[in-house]
Amino acid sequence: MRKIFLILAVLTNSLFASDELNIDTLFKKQIGLRSITSFSLLSTGNPHSYYIYPTIGVNGDLNVWNDTKQLYLNQTFIYTLTPKFDLLISGGGNYSRQEYNNIISGAFTSKNTLNFDSLWLGFIYTGDSIADFVPQIKFQTAIIQREKTVFQTKNFYFQSQNLEASLRGYSDPVVYSIYTGFGYNAKRKFKIANIEYGHSIYIGGNLSIILSPKITLDLGAEQRFQTEQKINGIKNSEIRSIPTISAGSTYSINSDTAVSVSASLGGSSAAPDAIFGLSLWKKF
């Protein structure tokens, strides 16, 4: 899944968090504040744990899990300064239940944790139309990330950045978007080891089919690659392929509020099995 925000890349800066869905408002720009509150449930049977913002990736936790379920809460605020320039801030946390076999007794057990994840700051620049496309660039940097491995939890500052470029357009009755991005992760220095998570490269596309002035059907697909993880300079994984496909729907309650639901399935052993999402959009 391209995050739980199935339609974020397509509609966030066209409907501006919930103008009623009609042709006249598809690419409307409004000065002011809007918010996106998102809940997502990630489940996987592979040994990894994940971060899901700004894109899905395997974190550097060296524990090997049998099964993981993570409930995420993410809050994003976007403020439009001019028709071409937006500021954004996004933060979130998760509640995790991770199951494993005790290496000493062999007993099957579980670990439950409540975690703050990260706080990101960035901007969105929307360019002039090129033929039938509207180009857009989004840049974000992690102000703080709280991460853990084995017996240590540590805060990291300005250690990750994400750059994404997209083209979006409209062809009655479809809003569509194609995008590509790069995520940079600096080396993390823990007591137990120096861990390089690997960098992310991804490409994807979204479609939102306007079924009525208030309802869209949303579809998406994305292919991500995460470069090799290294511990103290020694490679301990290959390049990970993390493909996902997504489907969902958005309902515009009124001109200021909308709600969207989404479901995503992973397409490789390195991807999470499923992510289910619920997002509330609000314009102030």
Buried (B, 14 or more C-beta within 10 A) or exposed (E): BBBBBBBBBBBBBBBBBBBBBEEEBBBEEBEEBBBBBBBBBBBBEBBBBBBBBBBBBBBBBBBEBBBBBBBBBBBBBBBBEEEEEBBBBBBBBBBBBBBBEEEEEEEEEEEEEEBBBBBBBBBBBBEEEEEEBBBBEBBBBBBBBBBBBEEEEEEBEEBBBBBBBBBBBBEEEBBBBBBBBBBEBBEBEBEEBEBBBBBBBBEBBBBBBBEEEBEBBBBBBBBBBBBBBBBEEEEEBEEBBBBBBBBBBBBBBEEBBBBBBBBBBBBEBBBBBBBBBBBBBBBE
